[in-house]
């Protein structure tokens, strides 16, 4: 008995592993006394300490019924010197638990030294299976009832699984949620295949809004979301597709667009007429004006011009947010563009006695981007930098070329940006205030971020007390020289 007990005390690492494993492990000597048990065995019986098991006979641990089962199978092992599997039942906390056991003879030099038993709580296995089944049922219920067309397909365009009505859409183009519109899938086959190739090649999510034709020839707006499905080796095994009809949303957009376009057109015309009149008055075209009158007229003119720029910002931001603007990328010299933006800002800078210093740290300055939109971004940030900067200071613009990107840094010295603004400065309607300049409506930097994001670039702010630096990063060259949706 002592030798078999010692056998299970020679390897501390092994003892720790066995003691903490999920399987139930026990060892009995040839007299059928327990010399070892792990924690799982104690949990099964509701015991707290091994002293309640070690050196105990089987009938001291189990009731008569289970003692007969365990003893009987141990006797067979003694006679056959072979393993034996059996099942017994344990009552605990008014619950019955099924235990599946396989016992093995422990032999030394061909002589039986004891019996090792490894058991599983069968009911716990069943509980785990039932939990998985319940989760699967919940997922199925979710897929059956979510009001959206969503499905997974493989590389060969075979439908795998999806929501309740998605298979009808996938196979026949029938959109149950949009009043059983039947989309002409053949008409869209090429663009669907092109999107799938893009996802497989680039391993990126794709979100589009596009028109799909029905078999009757009518056009319908759909929002389409596609994402790769990864396997265990991080390869792509399929594509998730979500499709949703947005005809009603687009009708509302058209109404908003018409209202906004009409309003901005009327406001722009009125403001332009005011600005022109004010400029003529200030120049004395309608009679001599005093210096004080000229000062007031110039102030009103400046306010009117600022209001006009706010209207332009609102209209531009609206167009970008709704995918009405596309990026027309071309190869151009960004160094020349930076110089042009500096020249345009010189008059504004001179009014505050600000010097604009340009540092160029690269000989190559060709990028592939939308020149007009990048010009608006640079002008916006440069003008902001001047507006908020202290008088009699410098604005430093630095152009740097890196391996895959070009960086433009615009640095000024101004009143410290509040801490609560730093993390949200590119959000919509976040505007700074300063005693030295007029505050805006908070769309300028938001607009800039939308443009840079659309170029797959980055824009960020480094602010340290009075030193502020905006950094724009753009990819050097796009491999695909296409007209890219802004969405």
C-alpha positions in Angstrom: 0.0 0.0 0.0 2.8 2.4 0.9 4.6 1.8 -2.4 1.5 2.7 -4.5 1.0 5.8 -2.4 4.6 6.8 -2.8 4.3 6.3 -6.6 1.8 9.2 -6.6 4.0 11.5 -4.6 7.3 11.4 -6.6 6.5 14.0 -9.2 5.1 17.3 -7.7 4.4 18.8 -11.2 2.4 15.7 -12.2 0.5 15.8 -9.0 -0.5 19.5 -9.5 -1.7 18.8 -13.0 -3.7 15.7 -12.1 -5.1 17.4 -8.9 -6.5 20.3 -10.9 -7.7 18.7 -14.1 -11.4 18.5 -14.9 -11.5 14.7 -15.1 -12.1 12.8 -11.9 -9.0 10.8 -10.9 -8.6 8.2 -8.1 -6.1 5.5 -7.2 -6.9 2.4 -5.0 -4.5 -0.1 -3.7 -4.9 -3.9 -4.0 -7.1 -3.9 -0.8 -9.4 -1.4 -2.5 -8.5 1.5 -0.2 -8.1 4.9 -1.7 -4.6 6.2 -1.7 -5.1 9.2 -4.0 -7.9 11.4 -5.3 -8.0 14.8 -7.0 -10.2 17.8 -6.4 -12.7 16.9 -9.0 -13.5 13.7 -7.0 -14.1 15.7 -3.9 -16.4 18.1 -5.8 -18.4 15.1 -7.1 -19.0 13.8 -3.6 -19.4 17.2 -1.9 -16.3 16.6 0.3 -14.0 19.3 1.4 -10.8 17.5 2.3 -8.9 14.4 1.1 -8.6 13.1 4.6 -12.3 12.1 4.1 -11.1 9.8 1.3 -7.5 8.5 1.8 -7.2 5.1 3.4 -11.0 4.6 3.1 -12.7 1.6 1.6 -15.1 1.9 -1.3 -18.1 1.1 0.9 -17.0 3.9 3.3 -17.3 6.5 0.5 -20.2 5.2 -1.6 -23.6 3.7 -0.8 -24.3 0.0 -1.2 -25.5 0.2 -4.7 -22.4 2.1 -6.0 -20.0 0.1 -3.8 -21.2 -3.1 -5.5 -20.8 -1.6 -9.0 -17.3 -0.3 -8.3 -16.1 -3.3 -6.3 -17.5 -5.7 -9.0 -15.6 -4.0 -11.8 -12.4 -3.8 -9.7 -12.6 -7.6 -9.2 -12.8 -8.1 -12.9 -9.7 -5.9 -13.4 -7.8 -8.0 -10.8 -8.7 -11.2 -12.6 -8.2 -10.0 -16.2 -5.4 -7.5 -15.6 -7.2 -5.3 -18.2 -9.0 -2.0 -18.2 -12.8 -1.8 -17.6 -15.4 0.9 -18.3 -18.6 1.2 -16.4 -21.2 3.8 -15.2 -22.5 4.6 -11.8 -24.9 7.2 -10.4 -24.2 9.7 -7.5 -26.9 11.5 -5.6 -26.0 15.0 -4.5 -28.1 18.0 -3.5 -31.2 16.2 -4.5 -29.8 15.7 -8.0 -28.7 12.6 -9.7 -25.4 12.7 -11.6 -24.2 10.0 -14.1 -20.5 9.2 -13.8 -18.7 7.4 -16.7 -15.5 5.6 -15.4 -12.6 3.7 -17.0 -10.4 1.9 -14.6 -6.8 0.6 -15.3 -4.6 -1.9 -13.5 -1.4 -0.5 -12.1 1.3 -3.1 -12.8 4.9 -3.3 -11.6 7.0 -6.1 -12.9 3.8 -7.8 -14.0 2.4 -7.6 -10.5 -0.8 -5.7 -9.7 -0.1 -2.8 -7.3 -3.4 -0.9 -7.5 -6.1 0.5 -9.8 -6.3 3.9 -11.5 -9.7 5.3 -12.3 -10.5 8.2 -14.6 -14.1 9.4 -14.6 -16.2 12.0 -16.3 -19.3 13.7 -14.9 -21.5 12.8 -17.9 -24.3 15.2 -16.8 -21.8 18.1 -17.0 -21.0 17.1 -20.5 -24.7 17.0 -21.3 -25.1 20.4 -19.7 -22.4 21.9 -21.8 -24.0 20.4 -24.9 -27.4 21.8 -23.9 -25.9 25.2 -23.4 -24.4 25.1 -26.9 -27.7 24.0 -28.3 -29.5 26.8 -26.5 -27.1 29.3 -27.8 -27.4 27.9 -31.3 -31.2 28.2 -31.0 -30.9 31.8 -29.9 -28.6 32.6 -32.9 -31.1 30.9 -35.2 -34.0 32.8 -33.7 -32.0 36.0 -34.2 -31.3 35.1 -37.8 -34.9 34.2 -38.4 -36.3 37.5 -37.0 -33.8 40.3 -37.7 -35.4 42.5 -40.4 -32.4 42.7 -42.7 -31.0 40.6 -45.6 -27.8 39.1 -44.2 -26.0 36.0 -45.4 -22.6 34.3 -45.7 -21.3 32.9 -49.0 -18.2 31.0 -50.0 -15.6 31.9 -52.7 -17.6 30.1 -55.3 -20.7 32.3 -54.7 -22.5 29.5 -52.9 -25.0 30.4 -50.2 -24.0 29.0 -46.7 -26.3 30.5 -44.1 -28.4 33.7 -43.6 -31.4 35.4 -42.2 -35.0 34.3 -42.8 -35.6 35.8 -46.3 -31.9 36.2 -47.4 -31.8 33.0 -49.5 -34.7 34.2 -51.6 -32.8 37.5 -52.3 -29.5 35.7 -52.9 -31.1 33.2 -55.4 -33.9 35.2 -57.0 -33.4 38.8 -56.0 -36.7 39.0 -54.0 -36.5 41.6 -51.3 -39.3 40.7 -48.8 -38.6 43.7 -46.6 -39.0 46.2 -49.5 -42.4 44.9 -50.6 -41.1 41.9 -52.6 -39.1 44.0 -55.1 -37.4 41.6 -57.5 -33.9 42.8 -58.2 -32.2 41.9 -61.6 -29.2 40.0 -60.2 -27.7 39.4 -63.6 -27.5 43.1 -64.2 -25.4 43.4 -61.0 -23.3 40.2 -61.4 -20.2 41.9 -62.6 -20.0 44.6 -59.9 -20.8 41.9 -57.2 -17.9 39.8 -58.5 -15.6 42.9 -58.6 -16.5 43.7 -54.9 -15.9 40.2 -53.8 -12.5 40.2 -55.5 -11.6 43.4 -53.7 -12.5 42.0 -50.3 -10.6 38.8 -50.9 -7.5 40.6 -52.2 -7.4 43.5 -49.7 -9.1 41.8 -46.7 -11.1 44.9 -46.0 -14.7 45.8 -45.2 -16.6 47.3 -48.0 -19.6 49.7 -47.5 -21.5 51.0 -50.5 -24.7 52.8 -51.4 -25.7 52.0 -55.0 -28.6 51.7 -57.3 -29.9 48.2 -58.2 -32.3 47.6 -61.1 -35.4 45.5 -60.7 -36.6 43.1 -63.4 -39.3 45.7 -64.2 -36.5 48.2 -64.9 -37.1 50.5 -61.9 -34.1 51.6 -59.8 -33.8 51.2 -56.1 -31.2 52.4 -53.6 -29.5 49.8 -51.4 -26.9 50.0 -48.7 -24.5 47.1 -49.0 -22.0 46.0 -46.3 -19.5 43.2 -47.1 -16.9 41.8 -44.8 -14.4 38.9 -45.0 -14.9 35.7 -42.9 -11.6 34.4 -41.5 -10.6 30.8 -40.9 -8.3 29.5 -38.1 -5.2 30.2 -40.2 -6.4 33.9 -40.7 -7.2 33.2 -44.3 -10.5 34.2 -45.9 -13.0 31.4 -46.0 -16.1 33.4 -47.1 -17.9 36.8 -47.3 -20.6 38.2 -45.0 -23.0 40.4 -46.9 -25.7 42.7 -45.5 -28.2 44.3 -47.9 -30.8 46.9 -47.0 -33.2 48.9 -49.1 -32.9 52.6 -48.4 -35.3 54.1 -50.9 -37.2 56.0 -48.2 -34.0 57.4 -46.8 -32.9 58.6 -50.2 -36.3 60.3 -50.8 -35.7 62.2 -47.6 -32.2 63.0 -48.7 -33.4 64.4 -52.0 -35.9 66.6 -50.1 -33.2 67.8 -47.7 -30.8 68.4 -50.6 -33.3 70.4 -52.5 -34.2 72.5 -49.5 -30.5 73.1 -48.6 -29.5 73.9 -52.2 -32.4 76.4 -52.6 -31.7 78.0 -49.2 -27.9 78.3 -49.7 -28.4 79.6 -53.2 -30.7 82.3 -52.0 -28.5 83.2 -49.0 -25.3 83.2 -51.1 -26.9 85.6 -53.6 -28.2 87.9 -50.9 -24.9 87.9 -49.1 -22.9 88.5 -52.2 -25.0 91.5 -53.1 -24.5 92.9 -49.5 -20.7 92.2 -49.7 -20.4 93.9 -53.1 -22.4 96.9 -51.9 -20.4 97.2 -48.7 -17.1 97.1 -50.7 -18.3 99.9 -53.0 -19.5 102.0 -50.0 -16.1 101.5 -48.2 -14.2 102.5 -51.4 -16.2 105.8 -51.5 -18.1 105.0 -54.8 -21.3 106.5 -53.4 -19.7 109.4 -51.7 -17.0 110.2 -49.2 -16.9 108.1 -46.0 -15.0 109.0 -42.9 -12.3 106.7 -41.4 -14.8 105.7 -38.6 -17.5 104.9 -41.2 -15.0 102.9 -43.3 -13.9 100.9 -40.2 -17.5 100.0 -39.4 -18.2 99.1 -43.1 -15.1 96.9 -43.2 -16.2 95.1 -40.0 -19.7 94.5 -41.5 -18.1 93.3 -44.7 -15.8 90.9 -42.8 -18.8 89.5 -40.9 -20.8 89.0 -44.1 -17.8 87.2 -45.7 -17.5 85.0 -42.7 -21.2 84.1 -42.9 -20.8 83.3 -46.6 -17.9 80.9 -45.8 -20.1 79.2 -43.1 -22.8 78.6 -45.7 -20.1 77.0 -48.0 -18.9 74.8 -45.2 -22.4 73.6 -44.4 -23.1 72.8 -48.0 -19.7 71.1 -48.6 -20.0 69.0 -45.4 -23.5 67.9 -46.3 -22.4 66.8 -49.8 -19.4 64.8 -48.4 -21.5 63.1 -45.8 -24.1 61.9 -48.3 -21.6 60.6 -50.9 -22.5 63.3 -53.4 -18.8 64.1 -53.9 -16.3 61.8 -55.5 -12.5 62.0 -55.3 -10.9 62.5 -58.7 -7.4 61.5 -58.1 -4.5 62.7 -60.3 -0.7 62.8 -59.9 0.3 66.3 -58.9 3.2 68.2 -57.2 2.0 68.8 -53.6 5.0 71.1 -53.0 3.6 73.5 -55.5 0.2 73.2 -53.9 1.5 74.1 -50.5 3.2 77.2 -51.9 0.0 78.2 -53.6 -1.9 77.9 -50.3 0.8 79.9 -48.5 0.5 82.7 -51.1 -3.3 82.8 -50.7 -2.9 83.1 -46.9 -0.2 85.8 -46.9 -2.6 88.8 -46.7 -4.5 87.3 -43.7 -1.1 86.6 -42.0 0.2 90.1 -42.6 -2.8 91.6 -40.8 -1.5 89.9 -37.6 2.2 90.3 -38.5 2.6 86.5 -38.7 5.4 85.0 -40.7 4.8 81.8 -42.6 7.9 79.7 -42.9 8.0 76.7 -45.2 10.5 73.8 -44.7 10.8 71.1 -47.4 12.7 68.0 -46.4 12.2 66.0 -49.6 13.1 66.3 -53.3 10.2 64.1 -54.4 6.7 65.6 -54.0 4.4 63.9 -56.4 1.2 62.4 -54.8 -1.9 60.8 -56.2 -4.9 62.5 -54.7 -7.8 64.9 -55.4 -5.8 68.2 -55.8 -8.8 70.4 -55.3 -9.9 68.8 -52.1 -6.4 68.6 -50.6 -6.1 72.3 -51.4 -9.2 73.0 -49.4 -7.9 71.0 -46.5 -4.5 72.8 -46.5 -6.2 76.2 -46.8 -8.6 75.4 -44.0 -5.9 74.4 -41.5 -3.6 77.2 -42.5 -6.3 79.8 -42.2 -7.3 78.3 -38.8 -3.7 78.4 -37.7 -3.5 82.1 -38.6 -6.9 83.0 -37.1 -6.0 81.5 -33.7 -2.3 82.3 -33.6 -0.8 85.0 -31.4 0.2 88.2 -33.3 3.8 88.7 -34.2 4.5 84.9 -34.3 5.5 82.3 -36.8 3.6 79.5 -38.6 5.9 76.7 -39.6 4.9 74.4 -42.5 7.0 71.3 -42.9 6.8 68.8 -45.8 8.4 65.3 -45.2 8.5 62.3 -47.5 8.5 58.8 -45.8 8.6 55.3 -47.2 4.9 55.0 -48.1 3.5 58.4 -47.1 4.0 62.1 -47.3 3.5 64.3 -44.3 2.6 67.9 -44.0 2.9 69.6 -40.6 1.4 73.0 -39.8 2.6 74.5 -36.5 1.5 77.7 -34.7 1.6 79.3 -31.3 -1.7 80.3 -29.8 -3.8 80.2 -26.6 -3.7 76.6 -25.2 -6.4 74.3 -26.6 -8.6 73.2 -23.7 -8.0 69.5 -22.6 -11.7 68.6 -23.2 -11.4 69.7 -26.8 -8.2 67.9 -27.8 -9.8 64.5 -28.2 -12.8 65.7 -30.2 -11.4 68.6 -32.2 -12.2 66.8 -35.5 -15.8 66.0 -34.5 -18.8 67.8 -36.0 -19.8 71.2 -34.4 -16.7 71.4 -32.2 -15.4 75.0 -32.5 -12.8 76.9 -30.6 -13.1 80.4 -29.3 -10.5 83.1 -29.1 -10.4 86.8 -28.1 -8.4 87.4 -31.3 -10.7 85.8 -33.9 -14.2 84.9 -34.8 -15.3 81.4 -33.8 -16.8 79.1 -36.4 -19.6 76.6 -36.4 -17.3 73.6 -36.0 -17.4 72.0 -39.5 -14.0 73.0 -40.9 -11.8 70.4 -39.2 -14.6 67.8 -39.4 -14.6 68.4 -43.2 -10.8 68.1 -43.3 -10.9 64.8 -41.6 -13.6 63.5 -43.9 -11.5 64.4 -46.9 -8.3 62.9 -45.5 -10.1 59.7 -44.4 -11.5 59.3 -48.0 -7.9 59.4 -49.2 -7.0 56.6 -46.8 -4.8 59.1 -45.0 -4.5 60.4 -41.4 -4.9 63.7 -39.7 -4.1 64.4 -36.1 -3.3 67.2 -33.6 -0.3 67.4 -31.3 -1.0 70.1 -28.8 1.4 71.1 -25.9 0.4 74.2 -24.0 0.7 77.1 -26.6 2.4 74.9 -29.3 -0.1 73.3 -31.7 0.8 71.1 -34.7 -1.6 69.6 -37.2 -0.1 66.6 -39.1 -1.6 65.3 -42.4 -0.4 62.0 -43.8 -1.3 60.9 -47.3 -0.3 57.8 -49.2 2.3 58.6 -51.9 0.6 56.8 -54.8 -2.5 54.7 -55.2 -2.1 51.5 -57.2 -5.6 51.8 -58.5 -6.0 55.1 -60.3 -9.8 55.1 -60.2 -12.6 57.6 -59.3 -13.2 56.6 -55.7 -16.5 56.9 -53.8 -16.3 59.2 -50.8 -18.6 56.9 -48.7 
